[in-house]
């Protein structure tokens, strides 16, 4: 993982950056604790040439949006909180990998910690949260 302070790579198993001593984030950012809101949704790009695609701005619960956009992603969907909306949602799928934006703080978590913390914000929603298949993601499954 990259240190947000000095931009140096360090092993996720450490709770601090060995280069500058900055502590890794271990709490979900406050504005990501409510799964309902207006979200800018993008696909995850990679080093294999897959570009990041913007899928629009959507209002609703992250899980509802994720399942409706699931067929548009290769790895996972990335959700960033915003203040406006664009298009209605249409299609439904039973499971999808999602990634909360790096500002959520979840990228510093181990996959198990991430699933556990993200499950807390989906409490009361008709989904289960599991370890994701891709970097910094979790798997949402409809119940």
N, C-alpha and C positions, 0 to 999 in steps of 0.2 A: 504494500500500500504506500501511497505518497503522503508525506507529512504536509499538512496544510500551512505550517509555519515556514519551513525551509525548503520544501518541495523535493526532499530526498526520499528515495524508496527505503522502506524498512519492513521487516516481517510482521504480519498481522498478529502473531502470538505475543508481541511486546505491547505493553500498555503505554509506552512512550517512545518517542523518536530517539534512537541512540546517538544521532548526530547533534540535535539541538536541545533535546530533553523535553520537547513539547508533549503534553499528555494527549493520548488519542481520545476522540469523542466516544463516550459510552452511553449517551442518552439521546433519545429521539428528540429532534427539534420540536418546539412547542407547536408551530403551525402545521406540523404533519401528524399531530395526535388525533385530529378529527378527520375521519375518512370521507366525510361529505364535504364537498366544496367545488370550486371551479379549478380545473386541472388542464395544464398544457401537457399533451401526451405525445411522446416520440418513441421511435423504435431505437433499439440499441445497435450502434455501429460496431465495427471490429477492424482488426488489422488485415482481414482477408478481403477487404474491399467493399464490404457491405456498408452503405451510407446510412447515416441517421435520417429517418424520414419523420417529418412532422405530421401527426395524425389529427391535429386540430386541438381546439379548446373545448372542453366538455364540462357540464355541470352534473354532479351526482355523486354517488358513492364510488370509490375507486374500484371495488370489485365488480359492480354493475358495468362500469365503463370498460374495465379490462376484459371481461367476458365478451362484450360486444365488439371489441377491437382485436380480439385474440388472433383472428385469421390474418391480420395485417402485419404481424411481427415474425421475425425469424428466431431471435433469442428471447428477449423480454421487452416489456413496455416500460417506459420511464415516465413517472408522474411528477410534475412540478406545479406547485400551487400558484394560481393566478387570480385575477379579479374579473375576468370576462368570459363569456361563453360564445360558441359558434354554431355547432351543428347538433341535430338530434342523433340519438343512438338507435341502431336497428337490429343487428344480428346477435344471437346468443350462442355461447360455447360453454363447456363444462369445466375446463381448467385452463389456466394461463399463468405464465411467469410474469411477474412485475418487478420493477426496480423503482424505489423512491429516489428522487434526485439526491446527489451527493450531499447537498445541504441538509438533508434529513438526518444525517449522522449515522445511517445504517450501513454505510460502506465500510466502516471501521469494525463492525461486528463480525464474529465468526458466523458461518452459515446457521448454526444452531441458535446462537444468541439473536441473530437477525429474525429468524422465524418466530422465536419466542416473543420478542419485543413487538414485531409487526402484528402478531396474533392479538396482542392486547388492544390495538387500535381498531381491530375488526370485531371485537367482542360485541355480540348482539346482531351481527350481520350473518346472513345465511351462507357462510363460507368457512372452510378450514384453511389454515395457513401451514405450509410445510417448507422445508429447506428447498431453495430454488435450484434449478439445474444450471444456471449461468451466474457469472460474477455479480455479486451484490443483489441478487434477486431472491424472491420468495415465490412459491407456487401457491396460487389461490385455487381452491376447488369448491364448486358449488355443492351445497348440502342438499 
